[in-house]
Amino acid sequence: MRGAGTAADIADSVAAFAASHGMLPRRGVMLACVSGGADSMCMLDILVKLAPSIGYDVDVAHFNHMLRGGESERDMDFVADYCEKAGLKYHAGRGDTEAEAARARAGIEETARDMRYAYFEKLAERLGASAAATAHTADDNAETVLFNLARGTGARGLCGIPPVRGRIVRPMLCVTRRDVEAYLSERGIPHVEDSTNISGDYARNRLRRGVMPVLRAINPAAAANIMRASELSRSDDDFLRSEARRFIADCHNGGRVPVRRLLELHPAVAARVVRALAGVGLSREHVRAVLSLCRSDSPSGEACLPGGASAFREYGYILFAPSGTPRGFEPTELVPGTVARPEGAGIAISCEEGIYCDRINKSLTSFVFDRGKICGKLSVRPREPGDTINILGANGTPLGTKTLKKLFIEKRIPARSRASVPVIADETGPLAILGVGRGARCTPRLGCEAITVRAVAVRREQETE
């Protein structure tokens, strides 16, 4: 990127930059997001000039944040009047930014940005516009990078403002604010000034007025050079993210990732895998906590993340899920001749009476018990503290009494999943554990009166039918 001279040079630079990033649609509507300030008026004029040769129509969108009283109304009227004289279709939205920020307990600048982008996205969707252009310049990008550095950032923050993000495009990133001023002067394009741009209350203004002049004194091309560095960082980050996506496609199984495979990755790729799978914004400390959990000798553990999420270590795997131990299911009595659907268990269990005349069924979803040995009521429930069972081996030989906790550890059942494992029990204790094994007590004899319990998985929506 090099500094442009005349208005024609600046327009050519914008056109070339926009074309190289696929910003300009060949047909349909290009939505120009115009505040009325210098940058957006320069962008609007360039987009209108390019439209006939490329084939798109320009519609103009303005959002009134209602933050500056009469000045906000002035800006909206200015853009509306300009569009009317230029024969451009004009769309305006407004929102009480202060009230929304208070409701969301968020900052004014963050809220204003979210509100206007939400409006632009919704309007573009309604108009069928394939692109909505904002007027960020190379100076805006430099300020963003410096702000991210001051705050503490990784490679992503050094990438600056993306030229394209979904439907939002930024064709002016290739020019500086001085280029914009030169263009408006030569073309005689009017604009309005936002009085808050000179306020020292905003960090970005302090960077703009205090830091950027010092950098330009060191090198007049400072903003352009920072933009070039952002492009290089973005290219590197795109590659590392593609490596992370490839790993996830190969190794992500049922919401789980093998710890060993994750730790074999380069740390830069591993961090991006963690961020992608977490689904929430993570700080460097959060990523480190997850990778430390992976390196831990403990087979179980949890790293708490923002937004009520957590990373869980489950033996050789790491997975991401809402924080906290999953709630167990409601204990449910098993009555012969009926089908039970314990709430939250995801299973349906049938219970039938009959005479036992077969060998032991080795399926761990179907169990047969000697009715005469059952003590009291039969039920399906989560495990309880102190539960024990004399588990049978594959050949039907008792292996000795074990606590369910120890048995679950031996079977490598993750700690956070144990409350949801169905236990078939009578009033004395466990008789069998679904998917794990059967106990020696209540083993049926040929010809005895027996109760057969069979479980099948059901979809969640079926549980309430």
C-alpha positions in Angstrom: 0.0 0.0 0.0 1.4 3.4 -1.0 0.1 6.9 -0.4 -2.2 8.1 -3.1 -2.0 11.6 -4.6 -5.0 12.9 -6.6 -8.6 12.0 -6.0 -8.4 9.8 -9.1 -5.3 8.0 -7.6 -7.1 7.5 -4.3 -10.2 6.1 -6.0 -8.1 3.8 -8.1 -6.4 2.5 -4.9 -9.7 1.8 -3.2 -11.0 0.1 -6.4 -7.9 -2.1 -6.6 -8.0 -3.0 -2.9 -11.7 -3.8 -2.9 -11.4 -5.9 -6.1 -8.5 -7.9 -4.6 -10.6 -8.8 -1.6 -13.8 -9.5 -3.6 -15.7 -6.7 -1.9 -17.7 -5.3 -4.9 -20.8 -7.2 -6.0 -21.3 -7.6 -9.8 -25.0 -7.0 -9.4 -27.6 -6.1 -6.8 -27.2 -3.7 -3.9 -24.0 -2.4 -2.2 -25.0 -0.9 1.1 -22.9 2.1 2.1 -22.9 2.7 5.9 -22.5 6.4 6.1 -22.2 8.5 9.3 -21.7 11.8 7.5 -18.1 12.1 8.6 -15.1 12.6 6.3 -14.2 8.9 5.9 -17.7 7.7 5.1 -18.5 10.5 2.7 -15.3 9.8 0.8 -16.2 6.1 0.6 -19.7 6.9 -0.6 -18.5 9.1 -3.4 -16.0 6.4 -4.6 -18.5 3.6 -4.4 -21.0 5.6 -6.4 -18.4 6.4 -9.1 -17.4 2.7 -9.3 -21.0 1.4 -9.5 -21.8 1.9 -13.2 -18.6 0.0 -14.4 -19.1 -2.9 -12.0 -22.9 -3.3 -12.1 -24.1 -2.8 -8.5 -26.6 -0.2 -7.1 -25.7 1.9 -4.0 -28.1 2.3 -1.1 -27.1 4.4 1.9 -27.6 3.4 5.6 -27.3 5.7 8.6 -27.7 4.9 12.3 -28.4 7.5 14.9 -27.0 6.5 18.3 -28.9 9.3 20.0 -25.7 10.2 22.0 -25.1 13.8 21.0 -28.5 15.4 21.1 -29.0 17.9 18.3 -25.7 17.0 16.7 -26.9 13.4 16.2 -30.0 14.7 14.5 -27.9 17.1 12.4 -25.8 14.2 11.1 -28.9 12.2 10.2 -30.4 15.1 8.4 -27.2 15.9 6.6 -26.9 12.3 5.2 -30.6 12.3 4.2 -30.3 15.7 2.4 -27.1 14.6 0.6 -28.7 11.3 -0.6 -31.8 13.2 -1.8 -29.7 15.6 -3.9 -27.6 12.7 -5.2 -30.6 10.5 -6.1 -29.5 7.8 -3.7 -31.8 5.5 -1.7 -31.5 6.3 2.0 -32.3 4.2 5.1 -32.0 5.4 8.7 -32.2 3.7 12.0 -31.9 4.9 15.5 -31.5 3.5 19.0 -31.1 4.8 22.6 -27.5 3.7 23.1 -27.2 4.9 26.7 -30.3 3.0 27.8 -29.2 -0.2 26.0 -25.7 0.0 27.5 -27.2 0.4 31.0 -29.5 -2.6 30.4 -26.7 -4.8 29.1 -24.2 -3.4 31.6 -21.8 -2.8 28.8 -19.7 0.2 27.7 -21.1 2.9 25.5 -18.6 2.4 22.6 -19.1 -1.4 22.6 -22.9 -1.0 22.7 -23.0 1.6 20.0 -20.9 -0.6 17.7 -23.1 -3.6 18.4 -26.3 -1.6 17.7 -25.2 -0.1 14.4 -23.8 -3.4 13.1 -27.0 -5.2 14.0 -28.9 -2.5 12.1 -26.7 -2.7 9.1 -26.8 -6.5 9.0 -30.6 -6.6 9.3 -31.1 -3.9 6.7 -28.7 -5.7 4.3 -30.6 -8.9 4.7 -33.9 -7.2 4.0 -32.5 -5.4 0.9 -30.7 -8.6 -0.3 -27.4 -6.7 -0.3 -24.4 -9.0 -0.6 -22.1 -6.4 1.0 -22.3 -3.6 3.5 -19.4 -1.2 3.4 -18.0 0.7 6.4 -15.3 3.4 6.0 -12.5 2.3 8.3 -9.1 3.6 7.1 -5.5 2.6 7.5 -5.3 5.0 10.5 -8.3 3.3 12.1 -6.5 0.0 11.7 -3.3 1.4 13.2 -5.2 2.7 16.2 -6.9 -0.6 16.7 -3.6 -2.5 16.6 -2.0 -0.1 19.1 -5.0 -0.3 21.3 -4.9 -4.1 21.3 -1.1 -4.0 22.1 -1.7 -1.6 25.0 -4.4 -3.9 26.3 -2.4 -7.1 25.8 -3.1 -9.2 22.8 -2.0 -12.2 20.8 -1.6 -12.6 17.1 -5.3 -12.1 16.5 -5.2 -8.6 17.9 -2.2 -7.7 15.6 -4.3 -8.6 12.6 -6.2 -5.4 13.1 -9.5 -4.7 11.3 -10.4 -7.4 8.9 -11.1 -6.2 5.3 -14.0 -8.7 5.0 -16.0 -10.2 7.8 -19.1 -11.9 6.5 -21.2 -9.3 4.8 -19.3 -6.4 6.2 -16.5 -5.0 3.9 -14.0 -2.2 4.4 -12.8 -0.9 1.1 -11.1 2.2 2.6 -8.5 0.3 4.7 -5.9 1.0 1.9 -6.0 4.8 2.4 -5.1 7.1 5.2 -7.0 9.9 6.8 -4.8 12.4 5.0 -5.8 10.8 1.7 -9.4 11.2 2.6 -9.0 14.9 3.4 -7.2 15.4 0.1 -10.0 13.6 -1.8 -12.8 15.6 -0.2 -11.0 18.8 -0.8 -10.3 18.1 -4.5 -13.8 16.8 -5.1 -15.6 19.4 -3.0 -17.5 16.7 -1.0 -19.1 18.1 2.2 -19.0 16.3 5.5 -19.8 16.8 9.2 -17.5 16.7 12.2 -18.3 14.6 15.3 -17.5 16.8 18.3 -16.6 13.7 20.4 -13.6 13.1 18.1 -11.7 15.8 20.0 -12.7 14.5 23.4 -9.9 13.1 25.6 -12.4 10.8 27.3 -12.0 8.1 24.7 -8.8 5.9 24.5 -9.0 5.9 20.7 -9.0 9.7 20.6 -5.9 9.8 22.8 -4.2 7.4 20.4 -5.3 9.4 17.4 -4.2 12.8 18.8 -1.2 11.8 20.9 0.4 8.7 19.6 -0.2 8.7 15.9 1.4 12.1 15.3 4.6 10.8 17.0 4.6 7.7 14.8 4.1 9.8 11.7 7.0 12.0 12.7 9.2 8.9 12.9 7.9 7.6 9.6 5.2 9.3 7.5 4.1 5.9 6.3 3.5 4.6 9.8 -0.2 3.8 9.3 0.4 2.1 5.9 3.3 0.1 7.4 1.1 -1.0 10.4 -1.6 -2.0 7.8 1.0 -4.1 5.9 2.1 -5.8 9.2 -1.6 -6.5 9.9 -2.0 -8.2 6.5 1.0 -10.4 7.2 -0.2 -11.3 10.7 -3.7 -12.1 9.2 -2.1 -14.4 6.6 -0.1 -16.3 9.3 -3.2 -16.5 11.5 -5.3 -17.8 8.7 -2.9 -20.6 8.1 -2.7 -21.6 11.8 -6.5 -21.5 12.0 -6.7 -23.8 8.9 -4.3 -26.2 10.7 -6.5 -26.1 13.8 -9.7 -26.7 11.7 -8.0 -29.7 10.0 -7.0 -31.2 13.4 -10.6 -30.8 14.6 -12.0 -32.4 11.5 -9.7 -35.4 12.0 -9.8 -35.8 15.8 -13.0 -34.3 17.1 -15.2 -37.3 18.0 -18.4 -37.0 19.9 -17.4 -33.6 21.4 -14.1 -35.0 22.6 -10.5 -34.5 21.5 -7.6 -36.9 22.4 -5.3 -35.2 24.9 -2.2 -36.9 23.5 -2.9 -35.7 19.9 -3.7 -32.1 21.1 -0.4 -31.9 23.0 1.6 -33.1 20.0 0.5 -30.0 18.1 2.6 -26.8 17.9 1.5 -24.5 20.8 0.2 -21.9 18.3 -2.1 -24.5 16.6 -3.1 -26.1 19.9 -4.2 -22.7 21.3 -6.4 -22.2 18.2 -8.0 -25.6 18.6 -8.9 -24.8 22.2 -10.4 -21.4 21.3 -12.4 -23.0 18.4 -13.8 -25.8 20.5 -14.6 -23.6 23.5 -17.0 -21.5 21.6 -16.4 -18.5 23.8 -13.8 -15.8 23.9 -10.7 -17.0 25.8 -7.8 -15.1 27.3 -4.3 -16.5 27.2 -4.7 -17.6 30.8 -7.8 -19.6 29.9 -6.0 -21.4 27.1 -3.1 -22.1 29.4 -5.4 -23.6 32.0 -7.0 -25.9 29.4 -3.6 -27.1 28.1 -2.3 -27.5 31.7 -5.4 -29.7 32.3 -4.3 -31.8 29.3 -0.8 -32.2 30.7 -2.0 -33.1 34.2 -1.5 -36.7 35.6 -5.0 -36.6 36.9 -7.5 -38.5 34.7 -10.3 -36.0 35.7 -10.4 -32.3 36.1 -12.2 -29.1 35.1 -11.0 -25.7 33.8 -13.6 -23.0 34.2 -14.1 -20.7 31.2 -16.1 -17.5 30.6 -19.8 -17.6 29.9 -20.6 -20.6 32.1 -18.5 -23.0 30.0 -15.8 -25.4 31.1 -13.2 -27.7 29.7 -13.3 -31.2 31.3 -10.5 -33.8 31.3 -12.0 -37.3 31.0 -9.1 -39.7 31.0 -7.5 -39.5 27.6 -9.8 -36.8 26.3 -10.7 -33.2 26.7 -14.2 -31.9 26.0 -16.0 -28.6 26.4 -19.4 -28.3 28.0 -21.4 -26.1 30.4 -19.9 -25.8 33.8 -20.9 -28.0 36.7 -21.6 -31.7 37.1 -24.5 -32.9 35.0 -27.7 -33.4 37.0 -28.6 -37.0 37.5 -32.0 -38.4 36.7 -35.0 -39.1 38.9 -35.2 -42.5 40.5 -38.1 -44.5 39.0 -39.8 -47.6 40.2 -39.9 -50.6 37.8 -43.3 -52.2 37.8 -43.8 -55.5 35.8 -45.9 -55.0 32.7 -45.0 -51.3 32.3 -42.3 -49.2 30.6 -40.5 -46.6 32.7 -39.0 -43.4 31.2 -36.9 -41.8 34.0 -36.8 -38.1 33.5 -33.3 -37.0 32.3 -31.9 -40.5 31.8 -32.5 -40.8 28.0 -33.7 -44.4 28.3 -36.9 -46.4 28.3 -37.0 -49.5 30.6 -39.4 -52.3 30.2 -40.1 -54.7 33.1 -41.7 -58.1 32.4 -42.5 -61.2 34.5 -42.0 -64.8 33.4 -40.4 -68.2 34.1 -36.7 -68.3 33.6 -35.7 -71.0 31.1 -32.6 -69.7 29.3 -29.0 -69.0 30.0 -27.8 -65.7 31.3 -28.2 -62.9 28.8 -24.8 -61.3 28.4 -26.2 -58.0 27.1 -25.5 -55.2 29.5 -28.8 -53.5 28.5 -30.9 -56.5 29.4 -31.0 -58.2 32.8 -32.8 -61.2 34.3 -33.4 -61.4 38.1 -34.7 -64.1 40.4 -38.0 -62.5 41.6 -37.8 -64.4 44.9 -34.5 -62.9 45.8 -35.5 -59.3 45.1 -35.9 -57.3 48.3 -38.8 -54.9 48.2 -39.3 -52.6 45.2 -37.2 -52.7 42.0 -36.1 -49.3 40.6 -33.7 -47.6 38.3 -31.7 -44.8 39.9 -28.3 -43.0 39.9 -25.6 -44.4 42.1 -25.7 -43.5 45.8 -22.9 -43.0 48.3 -21.7 -46.3 49.6 -23.2 -48.4 46.8 -21.5 -51.8 46.4 -22.0 -54.7 44.0 -20.5 -58.2 43.7 -19.9 -57.9 40.0 -20.0 -61.0 37.7 -17.2 -61.7 35.2 -17.8 -62.6 31.6 -18.1 -66.3 32.5 -20.6 -65.6 35.2 -18.1 -66.0 38.1 -18.4 -63.4 40.9 -15.3 -61.1 41.0 -15.9 -59.8 44.5 -17.6 -56.9 46.0 -16.6 -53.4 44.9 -17.9 -49.9 45.4 -19.5 -48.4 42.4 -17.0 -45.6 42.6 -14.1 -48.0 42.2 -15.9 -49.9 39.5 -16.6 -46.7 37.6 -12.9 -45.8 37.8 -11.9 -49.2 36.6 -14.3 -48.9 33.6 -12.9 -45.4 33.0 -16.3 -43.7 33.3 -15.6 -40.0 33.6 -16.4 -38.5 37.0 -18.9 -36.0 35.7 -20.8 -38.7 33.8 -21.2 -41.1 36.7 -24.4 -39.5 38.1 -26.2 -40.3 34.8 -25.3 -44.0 34.7 -28.5 -46.0 35.4 -28.3 -48.5 38.3 -30.9 -51.2 38.6 -31.5 -51.8 42.3 -33.8 -53.1 45.0 -34.2 -51.9 48.5 -31.0 -53.6 49.6 -28.8 -52.1 46.9 -27.6 -52.4 43.3 -28.3 -55.5 41.2 -26.9 -54.3 37.9 -25.4 -51.3 36.2 -26.5 -50.4 32.7 -23.7 -50.8 30.2 -21.2 -51.8 33.0 -22.2 -55.2 34.4 -24.5 -57.4 36.5 -24.3 -58.4 40.1 -24.2 -61.9 41.6 -27.2 -61.3 43.9 -30.6 -62.2 42.4 -29.0 -64.4 39.7 -31.9 -66.5 38.3 -32.1 -70.3 38.4 -33.7 -72.3 35.7 -37.5 -72.6 36.3 -37.6 -69.7 38.8 -40.1 -66.9 38.6 -38.0 -64.1 37.0 -38.2 -60.4 36.2 -36.6 -59.2 33.0 -35.5 -55.6 32.7 -34.6 -54.2 29.2 -33.4 -50.7 28.4 -33.3 -48.8 25.1 -32.1 -45.3 24.4 -34.6 -42.7 23.5 -34.4 -39.2 22.1 -34.9 -36.4 24.5 -38.2 -35.3 22.9 -39.5 -38.8 23.4 -39.0 -38.7 27.2 -41.9 -36.4 27.6 -44.3 -38.0 25.2 
